[in-house]
Structures are given as structure tokens and as C-alpha cells.
Amino acid sequence: MERFEAGTTPTSIDDTLRLLEGQDYLAGRGLATVIFLALRMKRPLFLEGEAGVGKTEIAKALSKGLDRPLIRLQCYEGLDVSSAVYEWNYPAQMLDIRLSEASGVDDRRQLQANLYDERHLIRRPVLQALAEAGETAPVFLIDELDRTDEAFEAFLLEVLSDFQVTIPELGTIRAAEPPIVVITSNRTREIHDALKRRCLYHWVDYPQAEQELAILRRKVPQASETLSRQVVAYVQRLRAIDLFKNPGIAETIDWATALTELDRMALDPETITDTLGTLLKYQDDIARIGGGEGARILSDVKAELLAAG
């Protein structure tokens, strides 16, 4: 595939595929289509999917491929405006008041103007994304929105509708150029329809075996072909089992990397048991696969790969 020139804007779906591939992100055509449309229509991109399937990496790939800064808002329970948008630098304000008083300034209006000067404004990710675009608007990643509460989600409606925020002491601040907004959710709760309507939507699923093998060849090139095929086949089978948390592509990459660090050229039952902590993150899952179940899966994987030639 022809290489995409970094820093330019894709003019087609194929361009978008090349942009992502240039950053070692192998996407399907459906995902590339919705990314292309989000860029052309200047609409936020809402990505849902299980943890570890590569949603956050999409924003990182766009940032590098388009040569734009990445501003990330990591969401969590209790996130509020002061942490996400802005707050005033209280110590600097108090110092400014004392200096003004010491110099003989007693005009209340002038003191208030100095108090709420932009010099004292601490810009958090939302305000940075809107007001610090520079020559090109940044990629603004709102990561794991489902971890916040509905009040913060409602606040984002103004940001996503008009790309602006209102600061009572300064007024409304609008983006000169709308940022490229990527919102991710692990779907631990449903996001309100009012927010989703402002976005283009895509469900990021676990990759099929062929795509996952291609990703592994890119991300862990030092792994042998035999090991890569066995790892992918093994992980694909694990996802068909009723585990508490299925391994994502991030865990597949971590596991393959760990195995190469141990100089393994192929899987064996003992190595699987010893390294399951890089692939599975819950003890119940590790205990289940670390026993006879894991050896049985490996036997099936080897038989499957042998039959496939």
C-alpha cells in the first residue's frame, strides 16, 4: 500500500487506511470510513468497545499521522470542571493582590481585573483543546467517558455542540478551529443519547485472527512466526471461553513480548502457566487456564495450526 504523507489530511478512505497503517495501526475499512467522515464533517468520533481493543491508540495514531498535538482528558469518577476545564491559580491571585496593595492600588475594579487576569488561569485539557490550538487544532482525546457521572457528561454537550466553554469571569471562549475529538468508552454504563447524537459512532471489536496476526508481526517483529501464530490462535480461543475479562489486543502484544524476552520460540504448557499474568488480569481466570484447561487449549491450537499447514 502506498505510504501516506504525515501532516496532510486524508482525502479518501484509502488515504485514512494508509494514515493509520503508517502509525502501525491496522484498521478495517469500516473503522477507516467513520474516521474519514469524522475528519471531513468535523464531528466528534465516539468509540465503544472492550478494554484493550485499541480505542485510545486510534487517537494517538491520528495525532502522529496528522502531525497534531494530542491533548488527553483521562476520565474518572468525580471528575469536575476544575479538573477538566480550568481553575484559578489562588496563590498567584493572592500574591497579585498583596503586590497591588503594596504599590498603593485601591481601586476595587482594577484589583478585580488583576485578580481574574488570564495570567492566573490554569488551563485544563478541555480549555487547552479549545484555546491553545496554535496553527492547527489538536486531537482531543476524552478517554473512558463512561467512568464519569451524568453531570459531567451533560457539561460536555456545550463543548461538543459549539466547541466552546463559558468561564463566568472571562466570558465564552470558542475554538478558532474545532479540535479533532475522539471519545472512548468501555461501556461500563450507557452514555446518554444527547451526547451520542453529536458524534459519529463505531464499535471497536476484537480483531479476527488474520488481522491480529498482522498486528503482532508489526508490534512484536522479534517473535518467531511459529510463536506469533500460536499466541494469536491461543488468545482467539480464550475469547470464546466465558472468562471474567477476555484479553484484548494490548494483552496479546504484552504476552508475545514477554515470551520473546524469555527466548521462547513456541508455546508449551509450563511457559503458559508461568506467563499468564501478562495475558489475564483476574486470578479466577488465571487459575482456570493455568491448569488442565490451558494445556487442552494448547493441544487444540497445535492441532489446528498443523491441519492448516
Number of C-alpha atoms within 10 A of each C-alpha: 9 9 11 21 14 18 14 12 17 21 12 14 18 17 20 26 24 24 28 23 18 19 18 15 20 21 20 12 13 13 19 21 17 18 26 21 17 20 18 13 10 16 20 26 24 25 24 21 18 19 22 18 19 22 24 20 15 20 25 24 20 25 22 18 23 21 16 21 18 20 21 20 20 15 21 14 11 12 15 16 13 12 16 18 20 18 15 17 15 13 10 14 20 12 12 16 18 13 12 16 13 10 9 9 13 12 11 9 9 11 17 13 13 16 22 15 14 14 12 17 17 16 19 18 20 25 23 19 29 23 21 16 19 10 9 15 20 25 26 27 27 21 21 22 26 22 18 18 17 14 11 17 15 13 14 16 17 13 18 18 14 11 21 22 22 14 13 7 12 12 9 10 14 16 19 16 17 24 26 22 22 26 23 26 24 19 16 12 12 11 16 12 9 11 18 15 12 15 21 18 18 17 15 19 15 20 18 10 16 12 15 23 20 15 20 25 17 15 16 16 14 15 22 17 15 12 17 26 22 22 25 24 22 21 22 21 15 18 14 9 10 9 16 12 16 23 23 22 21 15 19 25 23 16 23 27 19 16 22 17 11 11 12 15 15 17 17 13 16 12 14 20 16 10 17 19 15 18 22 22 15 14 12 13 17 18 14 12 20 19 14 12 12 22 17 12 18 21 14 15 21 16 12 13 13 9 8 7 6
